[in-house]
Every structure is written in structure tokens, then in C-alpha cells.
Amino acid sequence: MATKLTWLWLLALGAGAISISAAEPLRAARSVHLHFAAPSGDLFYNELTVEQTTDGSYFMACGWNTGYFGMQQLGSSTNKVVIFSVWDPTQGDDANKVPLEQRVEILHEGVSAKIRRFGGEGTGGQCLWPYLWETNETCRFAVRATVDGDKTSYAGWFFDNRTQAWQHLVTFRTRTGGQPLRGYYSFIEDFRRDGKSATEVRRASFGNGWVRDLKGEWTSLRRATFTASSSEWEAKENIDAGISAGRFFLATGGNTARLRELGKAIELRADVPGKIPELPEELKR
């Protein structure tokens, strides 16, 4: 998974051109990201359509400086979840060593949601919600941030295409110094990492993204920067990003051919329409 340190590194370095001298066998497809230009806000909405997938894949729609929200295919095509994670404000990877007063708090737990602690990539709180998403199904995600003193609560909402209703999966609260949403991004990650997974394609499109700023004004996510991770054990060249059918896309692994240079901005044409999302009043408040 993308770690807290990974996020901070990406924010600082953008294209991520770290050189590691010790050669290792290729184990995984390279993680690829889109970083969106938008002001600090209290609501982040994005749409995600998985086009190609395989076991051990994470397609992340709504990432920000203290968490991320997306979908995973776990051990099989019938083992899929929506996943929402928020980090503790501490350093380290051992979830059991985080003092209780520094741990992510649970303010809301949705029906069928599984809440747990995580470690090994920073530490924090995580919500797993079973959902058998399909390829070429457009899924909708929204994160609502509410500042409360030196903490911020993050509510994860997902639109269930089966019931045609928004689901409030979870609300986590963590110590942020009173910061709103910022640092918006999406990614695709191979977390199977067994060698064969590097030869398999993962591809998804992202579109009609929006951020509501602190004055209540909506900003359309029309510009993104393409970056990628740089672990020595990841396949390097079979990655790509761009625009297709009026939406951003990311691809990694298999026979993917890179046509886009890392660190370059990608921008939707002015005539590509965007529509401010229709959201439940409870989510917008």
C-alpha cells in the first residue's frame, strides 16, 4: 500500500527519481499516481472505472495527505472490497506501539463495514466494505473532512450501484493540527508482488473529480501530474498515463507501453464537460 512516508516523499519530489544501487529481481508492477491541482477543501469527490485488473490490485480514487479511499481485488475475482484508510499522527509501523490517545478514533461504522487497525506502512485505522465491483463499472467516492480543534474527522462515502444509494461506510478522526483536506491524488498499486504480477496489466480511468474549497466553491480536477514509485524490485518502463474519452487514465504492468514522461502535467481540454456531483445533504453538511 502507499505509506505515509511514500506520500510525503511524492509530495516533495514529484516525479520520484530515486536511484537504488542494489539490484533485486523484479517482483511487482510499478505503482503509478496522478496528483491533482486543487485548493485546500472540506469535500473531495472522484469517479473510478477499473478497465483491467488482476489479483493483488489496489485502485485508489481519493487520496489526500492523511488517508486514501479506493477498491481492491484481493486473492480472486470474487474477493473484492472498498477500502478507506486514515493514518495515525505518529511515526513508525507497529500499530500496537501507538499510544491510545494518538490512535485514529472511530466516530461512525457503517453496516457490513469491517474496522481494524493496520501497520507496516505507517499505522492507522482502516475500513473494509465488501463490494463485488466489476470492470468497466464507474464507481463514485466522496470524502468529507470536518475540522474539530486540532483534529480532523474524515467521512468515507461510496455510491452502491446495486442499490443506487450512497453508503456512509465510516468516519475516522485523527490529530492533524486542525488541517483540512489537501494533497489530492489517485493511484494504481500491485501489492501481490510475486514476480508474475509484474507481467499483468492494471488499468483504470478517473474522471469528473471535484474539490469543494473552504469557501464552499467547487474546483474541477482538470490538471494532474504523472508520477511513479522507484523501488528497485519494480518493473520500470511498462507504465503509462494520459487522457482517454475525456478522463485521466493510469496503467501499469504487462504489455503497457509508456507514452507519457514522468513528472509532466496532463490537462483535460477546455471543452470536456464536468458536472458538480449530486450528494446527500448529510454528506455535504
N, C-alpha and C positions, 0 to 999 in steps of 0.2 A: 504494500500500500504506500501511498505518498506519505512521508513522515513530516513532522513539524519542521525538522531541520532541513528536509528537502525543500519544503515550501519557502523557508527563509532564504535558502541558497538560490532558488529560482528567482525570487523577488529581487535579490541583489545582483545576480549575474545574467538574468535574461536567457540568453541562448544556451548557457550551460556547457562551456567547452573546457571541462576539466580533463587533464591527461593523467591517467593512472599507469604506472610503469609496469606493474606485474601483470603479465598476460594470463588470462584464465580461459577455459573452454567456454564457448557461447552457450548460455543456458536459457536466455529469455529474449523475447521481443522487446525492443526499446520502448520505454514509456514516452508518450508524446502529449503535448499540452497546448492549449490556447489560453493566452492571458488577455482579458478584455479590459478596454479602457472605459472607466466609468467613475463617477464621484462616490464618496462615502455615502452609505444609504441605510435604510431600515428594511428593505424588501428586495430580494433577488429572485427572479423568475427565469427559467430556461426550459427549452424543449430538447429532447434527445431521441434520436432514432438509430437503433443499432442495425447496421446493414450486414455485417459479417461478424461471427463470434465463434468461440471455442471454449472449452473448459478452462477455468482459471483466468477469467477475464473480468476486468472492472472498467465500466463505462461511467465516468463521473460527470454530472451535468453542472452542479452548483458547488464550486469550491470558493472558499474565502480564507482570510488569514487565520481563523481558528477552527476550521472544520470543512467537511465536504459531504456531498449528497449525490448518490447515483444508484447504479444497478450492477449486480454481479451475477455471472454464471459460475457456479461452484464446480462440483465434481461431475455434473452431467447436464444435459439439456433440459432436464426436468427438475433441476435443483437450482433455482434462481431466487434472488432476493432483491429488495430495495434496501439500501444501507445508508444510514445517516450517522456521522461521527463528529464529535467535538472534543478538542484536546483540553487536558488539564493545563493550568498556567505554569507548570513546573518542568524542569529538565529531567532527562532520564527515561529509561524504557521499562522499569519494573513497576507495574501498576500497584503492587502490594506495598511498595515503599512510600507512596504518596500519602501525606497526612490527610486525614478525613476532611479537614477544613479547606484543603486545596483541591479536593476532587470535584469533578463535574457533578452537579446536582440534577436530579430528575424531577421536573415540575409537571410533566404530563406523559402518560404512557398509553398509547392507542390500543384499540382492540387488536389482538393477534400479534402485537409487537413483542419482540424479544429484546430486552435491555441487558447489556452486560458491560463490564469493564474490559478495556483492551490495553495491551502493552507491546513492546518490541518495536514500536515505531513512534516514539513518544508514548504518552499514556492518556487515557480519557474515557469518555462514555460513548457507547455505540448502540444503535438500534437496528435490528434486522427485522424486515417485514416480508413474509413470503408472497411472491407475486411472479407468476409464470409469464413474464414478458416475452414477446416474440420479435423476431427480426422484422424490420420494416414497420414496426408499431411505434408511433410517435407518443412518447411519454412526457408528462409535464411535471415539473418540480418547482417548489417555491420555498424560500427560507425567509422567515420574518424575525428580525432582531429587535429586542427591546432592552434599552439600557436601564439598569437599576443600580444607581450608585456606582461602585467600582466594578460591578459585574454586568454581564450581558446575557440575556436568555435568547436562545435560538430555537424557533419552532420549525419543524420539518413537515411540510405538507406535500402529498403526492396525489395526483389525479388517477383514480382507478377507472380504467377504460371499460372494465367489465360491468361495474355498477353505475358508471357515468356520474361519479361523485368524488369530491375532494376528501381525502383522508388525512386527519391530523395524526401523524404517526408518533411524534414525540416532541417534547420541549426539554432541552438541556440548558442549564445555566452555568457559566464559568466566570472566573475572575479575569477581567480584560483591562482594568483601569478605566472602565466606562467607555470603551470604544464601540462604534457602530460597525456595520459591515464594510469591508474594504478588501482589496486584493483579489478580484474576481477571476476565476479560471475554470477550465474543464480539462479532462484528460482521458486517455485510454492506457490501461496498465495490464501487463501479463504477470500474474502472481503465481502461476504454476511453475515456471522456471525449471523445466526438466530437460532442456535441450530441444526436444521435439516441438515445444510450444513456440520456439523462435521461428519455426517454419510454417506457422499457421497464421492466417490473416485475421486481424481485428480491425473493423472499420465502423465509424458512426458519424452521423451528422448532427449539428447543433444549430438551432435557429429560433427566431423570434424571442431572443433574450432581452430582458429588461431589468433595470435597477431603479428603484424609487429613492430619490435623494432625501436629505433630512428636511427639505422644504416641501416635500410632497410631490415634487416634479419627477416625471418618468424620463429616463435616458435609455434609448435603444442601443443594444450592444451590436455595433456595426463595424467595429475595428478590433482585431485580435493580433497577437504576436505568437508565432510558432516557436516552441522550444521543445527540448527533449532531454532526457536523463543521459548520464555518461558513465555508467558502470562498465568496467572492462568486460564483464561477462554478458553484456547485452549485444545483440546484433545491431550494427550501426546504420547501415545505409538503406535498409528496406523500411523506410518511414516516409510519410507524406502528409501534407495538409493543404487546404485551399478552399475554394468555393465551388459548390455543385448545386444546381437547381435553387439558387438563391439562399443557400445555407452554408455555414462553415462545415468542413469535414476534417477528420483525423483518421489516419490509417497507420498500422504497424504490423510487421511480421510477414512471413511467407514471400510471395512474389511482388509485394508492394514496391513500386519504383518511386524514388524521391525526385519530385519536380520542383519542390519549394525549398529555398535556402533557409536554414535555421536563423532565428533572430529577426526575420523580416516580418513586416506588418502585412496583414491581409484585411481588405476592406470590402464590404458589400457595396454594390453600385447604388447610386442615389435613387434609382427607380425601383429597387427591391422593397416591397411594402413591409411594414411591421404593424402589428396590432397589439395595443396595450391589453394585457390579459384580463379576463373576467374572473375575479377571485371572490371567495366567500367573504362576507363582511367581518367575520371573526378573524380571518387571516389578515385583513387589511388594517384592522384597528391597532 
